Amino acid sequence: MLAAEKKSAEVTDWSARIGWLIGLALFVALVYWLMRQGWKWRGTLQGDLPELPATPEDTGPATLTMSGRYHGSTTAGQWLDRIVAHGLGTRSRAELTLSDAGIDVVRPGAEDFFIPREALREARLDKGIAGKVLTEGGLLIVTWAHGDRLIDSGFRSDHAAEQAAWVTAINALTSQQPQQTENHTDTTEGAAR
């Protein structure tokens, strides 16, 4: 008999609940707008970055190919300083082709770009870039020069075991570059001091 008499209290103040929901929605919209403004501001600060190179007509035969994900680009050595200019901040699927001419990066739904052989500096396996952290050696990081900046671009293959072959091939390609490229790197480092 006592159990039959106990009831939940009726909800009578719907206007307060609706007000809280509207307030929460406005707060979320404000945070999203501020994040978007920060992204645009970062792109404006990086406006001095030249246009990305287009893929040349003839790149020669492919040395290696890889499909996977592009996780972003940062200033070399600063894994959280994301570069957003020219679409380099957009994460996407990617198809990479390494040839004697350089690396062709094809990104469905984002801007494709090409890293010329003379711009390549090194490749390594690492665990993080642009806020994306994976297991040790989970990312292929390619360091390259563009304009007066050194850039680290991060890729993850669909087949992680093939990334080591990419590091070896890219580093072999950079070691065969003429002495002129090394002087350009020294000049860039001297200008930064």
N, C-alpha and C positions, 0 to 999 in steps of 0.2 A: 504494500500500500504506500509506503514512504517513497519507494523508487518511482512510482507512477506520478507522484507529485513534483519531483525535481525536474526542472526544465532549464534550458539555456536562456539567458537573457536575450530579449529581442534586440536587434540592431536598429537603433532609432535615429542615429546621427550620421546619415549618409553624406551630408554636405561637408563635414569635416574630413571624412575619408577621401572624397573626391578632390578636395582642396589639397590634401597631402600628395595624392597621385599626380595632380597637375604640377605642384611644386617640384616633385622629384623628376618629372619629365622635363621641366624647364632647366633644372640643374644639369641633367645629363646632356641636354642640347647645348648648354653653355660650355661644358667641358669639351664636347666634341668640336665646337666652333673654335675654342682656344687652341686645341691641338692642330686643327687645320690651319689656323693663322700662323702658328709656330712653324709648320711645314713650309708654308709659302715664304715666310721670312728667311728660313734657312736657304731656300732656293734663290732668293734675291741676293743673299750674301755670297752665294757661289756663282753669281752671274758672270764672273770673269772667266769661268771655265769654257774653253772653246767647244764648238760643236763636235760631236763624236764622229770618228772616221767611219766612212761607208766602206763596205766590202768591195775590194777591187774586182774588176772583171775576171781576171785570171789569177787565182791563188795557188795554182799548182795542185798536185795530188795530195789527198788528205793523209796525214801521218797517223792521227788518232781522231776518233769521234766519241762523243759522250752525250747522253741525254740525262737530264736531272733537273735541279732547281738552281736558280740564281737567287742568292740571299742578300745581295746588296753590295755597295761599295763604300769604302771609308778612306779617309786620309791615311796614307801608309804609316803603319806603326801605331795608329790610334783607333782601335777596333770599335769605339763607340761614336766617333766623329763621322756620322753618316753623310754621304754626298747624295743630294737629291736632285741636283741640276741635270737636265737633259734625260730625265727618266731613270737615272742610275739608282735612285732610291726605291724603285718599284720591284718588289719581289715577284718572281714569276717562274714558270717552267722555262727551260732553256735547252737548246741543242748547240753543243760546242763542236767545232771542227778545227783541229790544229793542222797547219800546213807550214811550208817553208816561208810563206808570206806573213804568217801570224795566226791569231785566233779569231775565228768568226763566231759571234755569239748571236744566235737567232732566238728571239723571245716572242712566242705567240701572245698577243694582247699587250705587248710593251714594245718600246723602241729597240730595234736591233742595233748592234754596234760591232766594230772590228778593232782588235788590238794589233797594230802592226808589229812585225818582228823587231824593228829597231826601238819600239817603245817598251818591249818586255824587259823586265829586270830580274825577276826570279819567281819561283813557285815553291810552295811549301804546304804541308798539311798542318792544320791548326784546329782549335776547338770552337772558336767563336768569331763573329763579325756582326757589326751593326745590330747588336742586341739579340742575336741568334746564337745560342750556345748549344753545342752538341758534345758527344763524347770526344775524347782526345783523338786528334787525327781525322775527325769526321768531315772536315771541310777542306776543299782545295782552294787555297788562297793564291791568286795571281797578282803580283806587284808589277805595275806598269806606269809609264810616264805619260801624262797628258797635259799639254800646255806647260806650265811651270810647276805642276804638282805631281807627286808620286801617289798613286792610288792602289789600294788593295781591293780586289773584287773577289767575292766568295761564292763558290759553287759546290753543290753536293750532287754527286752522281747517283743515279738509281741503283748502280752496282758499286758500292763503296770500295771494293777491292781494286778497281781500275784506276783509282785516283793516284796511287803511287806511280804508275806508269806515266801519268800526265806530268807529275813533278819532275821525273827523270827526263822526259822528252823536252819540256819547256826549259829546264836548266841547261840541257845540252844545247838547245837552240840559242840561248842567251850567251853561252860561253863562246859560240862561234861568231858573235857579232864583231864588227870592226872596232878598232880602238876609239874612233870618233864618238861612239855612243857613251863610252865610259867617261870621256871628257865632258860630255853634256851633263852627266850625273854629277860630276865634281863641281861644275859651274852652278848647277841648281842648288847643291848643298852649300856652296860658298855664298850664294845670294841670300840663303835663308839665315845665315849667321849674322 
